[in-house]
Structures are given as structure tokens and as C-alpha cells.
């Protein structure tokens, strides 16, 4: 049995480490989502027979997407973890990952702007729910807005982290070509 260690150079070894501000920003993203996810979770459990499962689904989805942003500053954002079937150990396509993150951030910012516009100017203060009873509900009050306010930082933080991810991975790709 050989005691010699074999080390293969992985793509993540070539990518520069994320700067401190990017790591902090990526870790803040799930924290910006947490208050609204907790509020939706509580409301979802309280109204589980009236379509509350939808609120629970949104909470889990938003937290999952927020936690994925940590991959933009971690090694598993460069190489898929081995436990993922068919993809484990392969290189994450950096342009694709950055494009998905930036598109998601743009959608989040657009939705935040749309909601803020409608809340402040009264265009669409009521809505018909997709799930649950077919009744028009009033706009949420300031108590609910307080749960969602931190989430307005999600889009800008994600754009910054995704841009840094793309820059670091582009530099690594250029270094391997040269």
C-alpha cells in the first residue's frame, strides 16, 4: 500500500478566496429573509386548512434560495459536492451560476419595487389570493411590513456577491488558459 498522497488540482483551488465583505454579505442574505420566513411559517401553521401550506412552501423556498447564496463564496460554489448524483465532483459553470444569481436578484428587486410602489401609491392595495378562499383581502398593515422590510436588502446583496463570484471565477479561468 502506497503512503504517497495524490493531490489533483481542482478548479476551486485556482479560484481566489472571496473577500471578507462578500462572505459577510452572503451570510447576511439568509438573515434578511429569516423574519419574513418565520412570519409566513407561523401564519401558514395557523391557517393550514385555508391554504397555509402555500405560506410554508414560500418560507422553505425563500430560505433555501437564500442559503444557496453562501455557495457563491464557498468551495461548493465552484465544484458540486460529491453527494449530488450525476454532478458530484464536477465544476459548477461559473457564468451560469452568476447569471442565475443576478437574474434572481433582479427579480427580487423588481418585486420589492413593485410592492413598495403599490403600497405607497395605492394602485393595487387588495389582491385575490391564488390559494385559499376566493375573497379579496386588504393590504397588510405596518406590522406585516416590518417582517418583510429586511428582505429588501436581499436583491442588492445578492447582486454584489454574484458580481464578485463572476469576477473571481473569470480571473481563475483566464489564469488556466494563459
GIFENWO-V727415 format. One record per helix or strand. SS is the DSSP state (hx for helix, st for strand). FROM is the first residue (numbers start at 0). LEN is the number of residues. If there is no record, write none. Layout:
ss->SS from->FROM len->LEN
ss->SS from->FROM len->LEN
//
This chain:
ss->hx from->10 len->4
ss->hx from->19 len->27
ss->hx from->47 len->3
ss->hx from->51 len->22
ss->hx from->74 len->3
ss->st from->78 len->1
ss->st from->90 len->1
ss->hx from->93 len->28
ss->st from->126 len->2
ss->st from->135 len->2
ss->hx from->141 len->8
ss->hx from->151 len->26
//
